[in-house]
């Protein structure tokens, strides 16, 4: 709020209000006597969220992976066959994934009849340089 003066002092969003409700429900709507109790409650809720994320990875529970994260999805049987180290590694890779993907090296037509190399968004001739529009060109 100090760096962004346009944010009003009483600004709230639905996610913050939702989590506030969850914290109050966990404490049975009573005031906490110590700040450490609040920290323990938040820690317990984050641990539950991490368990839900892990379950979503192998299709168990209320959540599932979606979009660019589906490449991390495993079947329950495959998850059970992994060692503890392998599970930790798979989950760490899932958490580290930003969801951004590089474009595919080829593009296929909708009917599947033609596949060509994918070009960059700015195609240039070999040796072509980018110049300011108003730059004077000279020839030898």
OpenMM code with the backbone's topology and positions (N, CA, C; nanometers):
from openmm import Vec3, app, unit

residues = "UNK UNK UNK UNK UNK UNK UNK UNK UNK UNK UNK UNK UNK UNK UNK UNK UNK UNK UNK UNK UNK UNK UNK UNK UNK UNK UNK UNK UNK UNK UNK UNK UNK UNK UNK UNK UNK UNK UNK UNK UNK UNK UNK UNK UNK UNK UNK UNK UNK UNK UNK UNK UNK UNK UNK UNK UNK UNK UNK UNK UNK UNK UNK UNK UNK UNK UNK UNK UNK UNK UNK UNK UNK UNK UNK UNK UNK UNK UNK UNK UNK UNK UNK UNK UNK UNK UNK UNK UNK UNK UNK UNK UNK UNK UNK UNK UNK UNK UNK UNK UNK UNK UNK UNK UNK UNK UNK UNK UNK UNK UNK UNK UNK UNK UNK UNK UNK UNK UNK UNK UNK UNK UNK UNK UNK UNK UNK UNK UNK UNK UNK UNK UNK UNK UNK UNK UNK UNK UNK UNK".split()
positions = [
    Vec3(0.0819, -0.1188, 0.0000),
    Vec3(0.0000, 0.0000, 0.0000),
    Vec3(0.0863, 0.1252, 0.0000),
    Vec3(0.2069, 0.1168, 0.0557),
    Vec3(0.2928, 0.2344, 0.0582),
    Vec3(0.3454, 0.2677, -0.0804),
    Vec3(0.3765, 0.1642, -0.1587),
    Vec3(0.4291, 0.1905, -0.2923),
    Vec3(0.3182, 0.2132, -0.3942),
    Vec3(0.1982, 0.1631, -0.3682),
    Vec3(0.0841, 0.1799, -0.4586),
    Vec3(-0.0252, 0.2580, -0.3873),
    Vec3(-0.0191, 0.3883, -0.3994),
    Vec3(-0.1140, 0.4738, -0.3291),
    Vec3(-0.2571, 0.4601, -0.3765),
    Vec3(-0.2782, 0.4013, -0.4929),
    Vec3(-0.4128, 0.3892, -0.5484),
    Vec3(-0.4928, 0.2790, -0.4810),
    Vec3(-0.4277, 0.1927, -0.3996),
    Vec3(-0.5003, 0.0858, -0.3309),
    Vec3(-0.5639, 0.1443, -0.2055),
    Vec3(-0.6959, 0.1338, -0.1899),
    Vec3(-0.7597, 0.1891, -0.0706),
    Vec3(-0.7177, 0.1132, 0.0555),
    Vec3(-0.7222, 0.1825, 0.1681),
    Vec3(-0.6763, 0.1249, 0.2946),
    Vec3(-0.7594, 0.0038, 0.3370),
    Vec3(-0.8862, 0.0018, 0.3067),
    Vec3(-0.9732, -0.1087, 0.3485),
    Vec3(-0.9916, -0.2118, 0.2379),
    Vec3(-0.8935, -0.2255, 0.1488),
    Vec3(-0.9053, -0.3165, 0.0351),
    Vec3(-0.9068, -0.4608, 0.0823),
    Vec3(-0.9981, -0.5387, 0.0255),
    Vec3(-1.0087, -0.6818, 0.0540),
    Vec3(-1.0407, -0.7525, -0.0768),
    Vec3(-1.0062, -0.8792, -0.0838),
    Vec3(-1.0494, -0.9576, -0.1983),
    Vec3(-1.1191, -1.0832, -0.1476),
    Vec3(-1.1837, -1.1539, -0.2359),
    Vec3(-1.2607, -1.2707, -0.1937),
    Vec3(-1.1733, -1.3808, -0.1375),
    Vec3(-1.0507, -1.3979, -0.1923),
    Vec3(-0.9621, -1.5017, -0.1399),
    Vec3(-0.9226, -1.4731, 0.0044),
    Vec3(-0.8902, -1.3472, 0.0348),
    Vec3(-0.8520, -1.3119, 0.1714),
    Vec3(-0.9703, -1.3303, 0.2663),
    Vec3(-1.0873, -1.2900, 0.2228),
    Vec3(-1.2060, -1.3055, 0.3073),
    Vec3(-1.2388, -1.4529, 0.3282),
    Vec3(-1.2220, -1.5330, 0.2252),
    Vec3(-1.2489, -1.6754, 0.2354),
    Vec3(-1.1538, -1.7412, 0.3337),
    Vec3(-1.0255, -1.7081, 0.3244),
    Vec3(-0.9278, -1.7675, 0.4156),
    Vec3(-0.9493, -1.7192, 0.5577),
    Vec3(-0.9901, -1.5929, 0.5719),
    Vec3(-1.0219, -1.5393, 0.7039),
    Vec3(-1.1365, -1.6188, 0.7668),
    Vec3(-1.2358, -1.6525, 0.6862),
    Vec3(-1.3489, -1.7326, 0.7355),
    Vec3(-1.3013, -1.8714, 0.7796),
    Vec3(-1.2121, -1.9319, 0.7015),
    Vec3(-1.1606, -2.0645, 0.7358),
    Vec3(-1.0839, -2.0589, 0.8680),
    Vec3(-1.0023, -1.9548, 0.8860),
    Vec3(-0.9278, -1.9416, 1.0114),
    Vec3(-1.0209, -1.9245, 1.1308),
    Vec3(-1.1250, -1.8444, 1.1122),
    Vec3(-1.2208, -1.8242, 1.2228),
    Vec3(-1.2957, -1.9529, 1.2534),
    Vec3(-1.3327, -2.0271, 1.1509),
    Vec3(-1.4032, -2.1538, 1.1729),
    Vec3(-1.3127, -2.2545, 1.2436),
    Vec3(-1.1841, -2.2558, 1.2089),
    Vec3(-1.0899, -2.3475, 1.2733),
    Vec3(-1.0779, -2.3169, 1.4217),
    Vec3(-1.0879, -2.1902, 1.4571),
    Vec3(-1.0773, -2.1497, 1.5971),
    Vec3(-1.2131, -2.1437, 1.6665),
    Vec3(-1.3156, -2.1924, 1.6000),
    Vec3(-1.4523, -2.1930, 1.6535),
    Vec3(-1.5006, -2.0527, 1.6901),
    Vec3(-1.4614, -1.9541, 1.6108),
    Vec3(-1.5068, -1.8163, 1.6209),
    Vec3(-1.4733, -1.7518, 1.7552),
    Vec3(-1.3684, -1.7998, 1.8202),
    Vec3(-1.3235, -1.7414, 1.9473),
    Vec3(-1.1943, -1.6642, 1.9240),
    Vec3(-1.1726, -1.5625, 2.0074),
    Vec3(-1.0522, -1.4819, 1.9958),
    Vec3(-0.9329, -1.5607, 2.0502),
    Vec3(-0.8217, -1.5536, 1.9786),
    Vec3(-0.7007, -1.6229, 2.0221),
    Vec3(-0.6278, -1.5394, 2.1268),
    Vec3(-0.5684, -1.6062, 2.2230),
    Vec3(-0.4972, -1.5354, 2.3288),
    Vec3(-0.3526, -1.5067, 2.2907),
    Vec3(-0.2930, -1.5934, 2.2047),
    Vec3(-0.1526, -1.5768, 2.1665),
    Vec3(-0.1404, -1.5761, 2.0140),
    Vec3(-0.0421, -1.5018, 1.9673),
    Vec3(-0.0161, -1.4967, 1.8237),
    Vec3(0.0382, -1.6312, 1.7744),
    Vec3(0.1052, -1.7054, 1.8617),
    Vec3(0.1594, -1.8348, 1.8203),
    Vec3(0.0476, -1.9326, 1.7846),
    Vec3(-0.0688, -1.9167, 1.8478),
    Vec3(-0.1824, -2.0020, 1.8128),
    Vec3(-0.2278, -1.9760, 1.6689),
    Vec3(-0.2277, -1.8497, 1.6304),
    Vec3(-0.2642, -1.8143, 1.4931),
    Vec3(-0.1640, -1.8741, 1.3946),
    Vec3(-0.0355, -1.8644, 1.4285),
    Vec3(0.0680, -1.9192, 1.3408),
    Vec3(0.0505, -2.0706, 1.3267),
    Vec3(0.0204, -2.1394, 1.4350),
    Vec3(-0.0011, -2.2845, 1.4305),
    Vec3(-0.1230, -2.3192, 1.3452),
    Vec3(-0.2294, -2.2388, 1.3567),
    Vec3(-0.3491, -2.2630, 1.2757),
    Vec3(-0.3200, -2.2446, 1.1268),
    Vec3(-0.2473, -2.1392, 1.0928),
    Vec3(-0.2127, -2.1148, 0.9524),
    Vec3(-0.1232, -2.2269, 0.9009),
    Vec3(-0.0265, -2.2692, 0.9817),
    Vec3(0.0628, -2.3781, 0.9420),
    Vec3(-0.0160, -2.5062, 0.9157),
    Vec3(-0.1118, -2.5375, 1.0023),
    Vec3(-0.1924, -2.6585, 0.9849),
    Vec3(-0.2757, -2.6511, 0.8563),
    Vec3(-0.3315, -2.5340, 0.8262),
    Vec3(-0.4112, -2.5185, 0.7047),
    Vec3(-0.3251, -2.5286, 0.5788),
    Vec3(-0.2033, -2.4752, 0.5837),
    Vec3(-0.1134, -2.4856, 0.4689),
    Vec3(-0.0742, -2.6316, 0.4472),
    Vec3(-0.0520, -2.7060, 0.5546),
    Vec3(-0.0192, -2.8476, 0.5411),
    Vec3(-0.1333, -2.9250, 0.4759),
    Vec3(-0.2569, -2.8906, 0.5098),
    Vec3(-0.3724, -2.9547, 0.4459),
    Vec3(-0.3764, -2.9210, 0.2969),
    Vec3(-0.3469, -2.7952, 0.2629),
    Vec3(-0.3458, -2.7558, 0.1219),
    Vec3(-0.2373, -2.8296, 0.0441),
    Vec3(-0.1223, -2.8489, 0.1063),
    Vec3(-0.0145, -2.9223, 0.0397),
    Vec3(-0.0540, -3.0687, 0.0183),
    Vec3(-0.1231, -3.1271, 0.1144),
    Vec3(-0.1711, -3.2649, 0.0976),
    Vec3(-0.2723, -3.2723, -0.0165),
    Vec3(-0.3598, -3.1723, -0.0255),
    Vec3(-0.4566, -3.1692, -0.1358),
    Vec3(-0.3866, -3.1569, -0.2714),
    Vec3(-0.2806, -3.0753, -0.2770),
    Vec3(-0.2041, -3.0636, -0.4013),
    Vec3(-0.1408, -3.1962, -0.4389),
    Vec3(-0.0851, -3.2639, -0.3408),
    Vec3(-0.0211, -3.3930, -0.3671),
    Vec3(-0.1244, -3.4946, -0.4159),
    Vec3(-0.2429, -3.4951, -0.3550),
    Vec3(-0.3493, -3.5873, -0.3988),
    Vec3(-0.3947, -3.5555, -0.5405),
    Vec3(-0.3997, -3.4272, -0.5742),
    Vec3(-0.4412, -3.3882, -0.7096),
    Vec3(-0.3430, -3.4401, -0.8142),
    Vec3(-0.2181, -3.4557, -0.7741),
    Vec3(-0.1155, -3.5023, -0.8662),
    Vec3(-0.1441, -3.6428, -0.9174),
    Vec3(-0.2037, -3.7271, -0.8332),
    Vec3(-0.2334, -3.8641, -0.8759),
    Vec3(-0.3839, -3.8932, -0.8781),
    Vec3(-0.4660, -3.7886, -0.8836),
    Vec3(-0.6092, -3.8051, -0.9083),
    Vec3(-0.6904, -3.8524, -0.7899),
    Vec3(-0.6458, -3.8259, -0.6703),
    Vec3(-0.7185, -3.8658, -0.5497),
    Vec3(-0.7725, -3.7389, -0.4843),
    Vec3(-0.8900, -3.7410, -0.4302),
    Vec3(-0.9422, -3.6254, -0.3585),
    Vec3(-1.0311, -3.5371, -0.4442),
    Vec3(-1.0500, -3.4133, -0.3964),
    Vec3(-1.1451, -3.3213, -0.4591),
    Vec3(-1.0867, -3.2396, -0.5736),
    Vec3(-0.9560, -3.2399, -0.5921),
    Vec3(-0.8931, -3.1529, -0.6897),
    Vec3(-0.8225, -3.2344, -0.7978),
    Vec3(-0.7980, -3.1698, -0.9123),
    Vec3(-0.7249, -3.2354, -1.0207),
    Vec3(-0.6363, -3.1317, -1.0884),
    Vec3(-0.5304, -3.1791, -1.1529),
    Vec3(-0.4425, -3.0881, -1.2263),
    Vec3(-0.5076, -3.0538, -1.3586),
    Vec3(-0.4831, -2.9317, -1.4070),
    Vec3(-0.5518, -2.8835, -1.5257),
    Vec3(-0.4557, -2.8016, -1.6106),
    Vec3(-0.4852, -2.7920, -1.7378),
    Vec3(-0.4097, -2.7066, -1.8286),
    Vec3(-0.2676, -2.7562, -1.8498),
    Vec3(-0.1704, -2.6639, -1.8426),
    Vec3(-0.0319, -2.7024, -1.8697),
    Vec3(0.0269, -2.7944, -1.7627),
    Vec3(-0.0419, -2.8125, -1.6508),
    Vec3(0.0095, -2.8966, -1.5427),
    Vec3(-0.0308, -3.0434, -1.5579),
    Vec3(-0.1112, -3.0751, -1.6584),
    Vec3(-0.1547, -3.2132, -1.6756),
    Vec3(-0.0392, -3.3061, -1.7106),
    Vec3(0.0707, -3.2500, -1.7552),
    Vec3(0.1860, -3.3352, -1.7865),
    Vec3(0.2459, -3.3972, -1.6610),
    Vec3(0.2130, -3.3446, -1.5435),
    Vec3(0.2624, -3.3992, -1.4169),
    Vec3(0.1705, -3.5079, -1.3615),
    Vec3(0.0512, -3.5221, -1.4181),
    Vec3(-0.0470, -3.6162, -1.3642),
    Vec3(0.0010, -3.7612, -1.3756),
    Vec3(-0.0202, -3.8368, -1.2691),
    Vec3(0.0121, -3.9793, -1.2654),
    Vec3(-0.1120, -4.0563, -1.2243),
    Vec3(-0.1195, -4.1817, -1.2645),
    Vec3(-0.2286, -4.2651, -1.2167),
    Vec3(-0.1993, -4.3044, -1.0729),
    Vec3(-0.3027, -4.3433, -1.0024),
    Vec3(-0.2856, -4.3842, -0.8628),
    Vec3(-0.1922, -4.5048, -0.8535),
    Vec3(-0.2058, -4.5978, -0.9468),
    Vec3(-0.1213, -4.7176, -0.9466),
    Vec3(0.0256, -4.6808, -0.9687),
    Vec3(0.0507, -4.5890, -1.0625),
    Vec3(0.1879, -4.5457, -1.0889),
    Vec3(0.2452, -4.4741, -0.9666),
    Vec3(0.1627, -4.3935, -0.8982),
    Vec3(0.2070, -4.3222, -0.7777),
    Vec3(0.2452, -4.4220, -0.6679),
    Vec3(0.1662, -4.5267, -0.6517),
    Vec3(0.1940, -4.6260, -0.5477),
    Vec3(0.3234, -4.7034, -0.5742),
    Vec3(0.3609, -4.7174, -0.7007),
    Vec3(0.4823, -4.7913, -0.7352),
    Vec3(0.6097, -4.7083, -0.7205),
    Vec3(0.5976, -4.5768, -0.6961),
    Vec3(0.7146, -4.4915, -0.6800),
    Vec3(0.7711, -4.5028, -0.5386),
    Vec3(0.9010, -4.4821, -0.5274),
    Vec3(0.9628, -4.4769, -0.3943),
    Vec3(0.9336, -4.3407, -0.3323),
    Vec3(0.9634, -4.3258, -0.2054),
    Vec3(0.9400, -4.1990, -0.1363),
    Vec3(1.0217, -4.0867, -0.2001),
    Vec3(1.1446, -4.1162, -0.2366),
    Vec3(1.2293, -4.0153, -0.3016),
    Vec3(1.1728, -3.9750, -0.4370),
    Vec3(1.1240, -4.0710, -0.5140),
    Vec3(1.0658, -4.0408, -0.6444),
    Vec3(0.9388, -3.9573, -0.6297),
    Vec3(0.8579, -3.9893, -0.5295),
    Vec3(0.7364, -3.9104, -0.5055),
    Vec3(0.7714, -3.7667, -0.4704),
    Vec3(0.8699, -3.7503, -0.3830),
    Vec3(0.9122, -3.6164, -0.3437),
    Vec3(0.9653, -3.5396, -0.4639),
    Vec3(1.0418, -3.6062, -0.5494),
    Vec3(1.0957, -3.5426, -0.6684),
    Vec3(0.9837, -3.5002, -0.7640),
    Vec3(0.8876, -3.5886, -0.7886),
    Vec3(0.7751, -3.5556, -0.8781),
    Vec3(0.6950, -3.4372, -0.8233),
    Vec3(0.6704, -3.4376, -0.6921),
    Vec3(0.5921, -3.3307, -0.6307),
    Vec3(0.6692, -3.1985, -0.6351),
    Vec3(0.8003, -3.2030, -0.6132),
    Vec3(0.8818, -3.0815, -0.6188),
    Vec3(0.8821, -3.0226, -0.7588),
    Vec3(0.8907, -3.1084, -0.8599),
    Vec3(0.8866, -3.0601, -0.9985),
    Vec3(0.7508, -2.9982, -1.0303),
    Vec3(0.6455, -3.0582, -0.9778),
    Vec3(0.5103, -3.0048, -0.9970),
    Vec3(0.4983, -2.8662, -0.9339),
    Vec3(0.5501, -2.8495, -0.8131),
    Vec3(0.5424, -2.7201, -0.7457),
    Vec3(0.6295, -2.6149, -0.8139),
    Vec3(0.7415, -2.6556, -0.8706),
    Vec3(0.8331, -2.5614, -0.9341),
    Vec3(0.7863, -2.5184, -1.0728),
    Vec3(0.6922, -2.5900, -1.1313),
    Vec3(0.6454, -2.5598, -1.2660),
    Vec3(0.5648, -2.4301, -1.2650),
    Vec3(0.6028, -2.3362, -1.3529),
    Vec3(0.5329, -2.2075, -1.3598),
    Vec3(0.4118, -2.2134, -1.4521),
    Vec3(0.4022, -2.3185, -1.5334),
    Vec3(0.2899, -2.3303, -1.6254),
    Vec3(0.3175, -2.2704, -1.7619),
    Vec3(0.4295, -2.2016, -1.7775),
    Vec3(0.4638, -2.1420, -1.9067),
    Vec3(0.5306, -2.2475, -1.9932),
    Vec3(0.4966, -2.2513, -2.1169),
    Vec3(0.5501, -2.3503, -2.2091),
    Vec3(0.6114, -2.2815, -2.3305),
    Vec3(0.7114, -2.3444, -2.3874),
    Vec3(0.7664, -2.2955, -2.5130),
    Vec3(0.6797, -2.3482, -2.6258),
    Vec3(0.6777, -2.2734, -2.7351),
    Vec3(0.5939, -2.3158, -2.8466),
    Vec3(0.6518, -2.4422, -2.9106),
    Vec3(0.5654, -2.5198, -2.9696),
    Vec3(0.6062, -2.6452, -3.0333),
    Vec3(0.6933, -2.6148, -3.1554),
    Vec3(0.7887, -2.7039, -3.1876),
    Vec3(0.8749, -2.6771, -3.3031),
    Vec3(0.8033, -2.6937, -3.4367),
    Vec3(0.6893, -2.7608, -3.4372),
    Vec3(0.6139, -2.7778, -3.5613),
    Vec3(0.4674, -2.7425, -3.5393),
    Vec3(0.4014, -2.7111, -3.6504),
    Vec3(0.2584, -2.6809, -3.6475),
    Vec3(0.1912, -2.7766, -3.7448),
    Vec3(0.0816, -2.8389, -3.7004),
    Vec3(0.0092, -2.9339, -3.7840),
    Vec3(-0.1249, -2.8742, -3.8239),
    Vec3(-0.1631, -2.8937, -3.9479),
    Vec3(-0.2913, -2.8444, -3.9973),
    Vec3(-0.4051, -2.9141, -3.9236),
    Vec3(-0.5223, -2.8506, -3.9213),
    Vec3(-0.6356, -2.9051, -3.8468),
    Vec3(-0.6807, -3.0412, -3.8987),
    Vec3(-0.6623, -3.0661, -4.0291),
    Vec3(-0.7008, -3.1967, -4.0818),
    Vec3(-0.5880, -3.2995, -4.0682),
    Vec3(-0.4719, -3.2578, -4.0194),
    Vec3(-0.3604, -3.3487, -3.9978),
    Vec3(-0.2830, -3.3814, -4.1229),
    Vec3(-0.3138, -3.3176, -4.2345),
    Vec3(-0.2502, -3.3514, -4.3609),
    Vec3(-0.1158, -3.2860, -4.3836),
    Vec3(-0.0842, -3.1793, -4.3098),
    Vec3(0.0392, -3.1072, -4.3356),
    Vec3(0.1020, -3.0653, -4.2040),
    Vec3(0.2327, -3.0844, -4.1919),
    Vec3(0.3079, -3.0393, -4.0755),
    Vec3(0.4255, -2.9569, -4.1242),
    Vec3(0.4385, -2.8343, -4.0713),
    Vec3(0.5471, -2.7449, -4.1109),
    Vec3(0.6180, -2.6945, -3.9859),
    Vec3(0.7401, -2.6420, -4.0049),
    Vec3(0.8143, -2.5854, -3.8933),
    Vec3(0.7449, -2.4594, -3.8437),
    Vec3(0.7453, -2.4407, -3.7155),
    Vec3(0.6863, -2.3221, -3.6548),
    Vec3(0.7878, -2.2092, -3.6613),
    Vec3(0.7477, -2.0923, -3.7109),
    Vec3(0.8373, -1.9781, -3.7176),
    Vec3(0.8190, -1.8920, -3.5936),
    Vec3(0.9178, -1.8089, -3.5672),
    Vec3(0.9054, -1.7161, -3.4553),
    Vec3(0.8010, -1.6117, -3.4899),
    Vec3(0.7570, -1.5370, -3.3905),
    Vec3(0.6538, -1.4369, -3.4155),
    Vec3(0.7063, -1.3255, -3.5051),
    Vec3(0.8377, -1.3045, -3.5059),
    Vec3(0.8971, -1.2035, -3.5923),
    Vec3(0.9939, -1.2756, -3.6854),
    Vec3(0.9548, -1.2938, -3.8101),
    Vec3(1.0408, -1.3622, -3.9059),
    Vec3(1.1272, -1.2584, -3.9766),
    Vec3(1.2576, -1.2821, -3.9814),
    Vec3(1.3494, -1.1894, -4.0469),
    Vec3(1.4351, -1.2661, -4.1464),
    Vec3(1.4812, -1.1932, -4.2442),
    Vec3(1.5743, -1.2505, -4.3408),
    Vec3(1.7090, -1.2703, -4.2718),
    Vec3(1.7892, -1.3645, -4.3190),
    Vec3(1.9212, -1.3847, -4.2583),
    Vec3(2.0049, -1.2573, -4.2680),
    Vec3(2.0682, -1.2177, -4.1584),
    Vec3(2.1526, -1.0985, -4.1569),
    Vec3(2.0770, -0.9679, -4.1397),
    Vec3(1.9464, -0.9723, -4.1343),
    Vec3(1.8678, -0.8496, -4.1200),
    Vec3(1.8779, -0.7985, -3.9769),
    Vec3(1.8982, -0.6657, -3.9647),
    Vec3(1.9072, -0.6034, -3.8336),
    Vec3(1.7853, -0.5164, -3.8096),
    Vec3(1.7550, -0.4965, -3.6841),
    Vec3(1.6431, -0.4090, -3.6501),
    Vec3(1.6962, -0.2675, -3.6354),
    Vec3(1.6356, -0.1747, -3.7076),
    Vec3(1.6773, -0.0356, -3.7015),
    Vec3(1.5590, 0.0509, -3.6618),
    Vec3(1.5914, 0.1652, -3.6041),
    Vec3(1.4884, 0.2626, -3.5751),
    Vec3(1.4295, 0.3087, -3.7077),
    Vec3(1.2997, 0.3306, -3.7109),
    Vec3(1.2323, 0.3628, -3.8371),
    Vec3(1.2893, 0.4871, -3.9051),
    Vec3(1.3256, 0.5870, -3.8270),
    Vec3(1.3718, 0.7130, -3.8845),
    Vec3(1.5209, 0.7128, -3.9185),
    Vec3(1.5891, 0.6007, -3.9005),
    Vec3(1.7314, 0.5950, -3.9294),
    Vec3(1.7571, 0.6063, -4.0797),
    Vec3(1.8553, 0.6876, -4.1141),
    Vec3(1.8909, 0.7054, -4.2551),
    Vec3(1.9712, 0.5844, -4.3003),
    Vec3(1.9366, 0.5318, -4.4155),
    Vec3(2.0111, 0.4190, -4.4688),
    Vec3(2.1148, 0.4693, -4.5676),
    Vec3(2.2272, 0.4019, -4.5686),
    Vec3(2.3322, 0.4402, -4.6612),
    Vec3(2.3728, 0.3183, -4.7417),
    Vec3(2.4177, 0.3401, -4.8618),
    Vec3(2.4642, 0.2309, -4.9437),
    Vec3(2.6072, 0.2595, -4.9857),
    Vec3(2.6831, 0.1567, -5.0093),
    Vec3(2.8250, 0.1738, -5.0452),
    Vec3(2.8427, 0.1921, -5.1921),
] * unit.nanometer
topology = app.Topology()
chain = topology.addChain("A")
for resn in residues:
    res = topology.addResidue(resn, chain)
    for name in ("N", "CA", "C"):
        topology.addAtom(name, app.Element.getBySymbol(name[0]), res)
